[in-house]
Amino acid sequence: PGKSGDRGAYLVNVLGHCQECHTPRDALGRLDLDLAFAGNPDLAAPDIRNRPDGISSWSDEELADLFTDGMLPDGDFVSSHMAEVVDYATSNWTDADRKAAIDYLRSLR
């Protein structure tokens, strides 16, 4: 994936631990990695893969807005746990970090 892809994967998978909420779990509470990032209805966490039912219709600017201030494409704002993620993590990312994370999310199908 290259340096930027590696950085994006690190930000999303390690620092952001996005799979913890955006991946469904099985009956024992284990992440269903076959559906990684496909969303978790139990947590109201949406699909964040680059698919029609995910983020494919979002512009890079809209994704950057989400990471910077929690604003969604419809003008609403994230709440609950995602608001904490924005407040304490993604809003502190650099522009290069946001671009790397967005590029990585775009690679998820």
Secondary structure by P-SEA (a helix, b strand, c coil): ccaaaaaaaaaacccccccccccccccccccccccccccccccccccccccccccccccaaaaaaaaccccccccccccaaaaaaaacccccccaaaaaaaaaaaaacc
